[in-house]
Amino acid sequence: MKKTILLGAAALLGLAIAPAAMAQTVTGTVNVTGSVAAKCVVITGGSGGTFSGSIPLGELSQADGTLSTTLSGSTNASPGGSTQFRVNCNTAAPKVTLSSTRLSLTPSATAPTGYTGNIDYTAALDAALANSTTQTVSYVTAAALPAATVQSLSSSLANSAGNLTVKAYALNTASGALLMAGNYQSTISITIEPS
């Protein structure tokens, strides 16, 4: 009988202890993580990773057949022609690589003495920056084309329409050279990459 009472008391004691152990407070933490890859993407003027446009300069010569003084006297502030694009980059200092070919008669032809089928010029990219300034990256063509201009921007690109303006200005030929008749073409090449 004593054994039965003791076992019954032990069972009751066990039940009384079990709920107290289950009533303890627990805490936990859950970390939420993610990442954003460094990237540049075209918003206007193309799609994805490419953009393209044109800068129509119109008639290149003046009445006497030499290069137009409007084009030869053009500057970055007042270019011979320009076009705009929007590119979004999510890094602090995107890197720009800029180069260009000469503005040349297409198809090419041998120019007689005193004539030319090539026009050199300055190609420029004006980048509107998030710090409300504009940074210019430029490249000047020549008979022997120089290496591409590579320059990191001093700030992030502005998050705004037309944050890139591509320009052609300061066109030039040998002094007094007559421009050969025909169509002239040049290609400005631009690479913008996150850094």
Secondary structure, DSSP 4 states (H G I P E B T S, - for coil): -HHHHHHHHHHHHHHHHHHHHHT----------------EEEEESEEBTEE---------B-TTSBBPHHHHT--SSS-SEEEEEEEEE-SSS-EEEEEE--EEEES--PPPTTEESEEEEEEEEEEEBTTS-EEEEEEE--SSPPPPEEEE-SSPBPSSTT-EEEEEEEEE-STTPEEPSSEEE--EEEEEE--
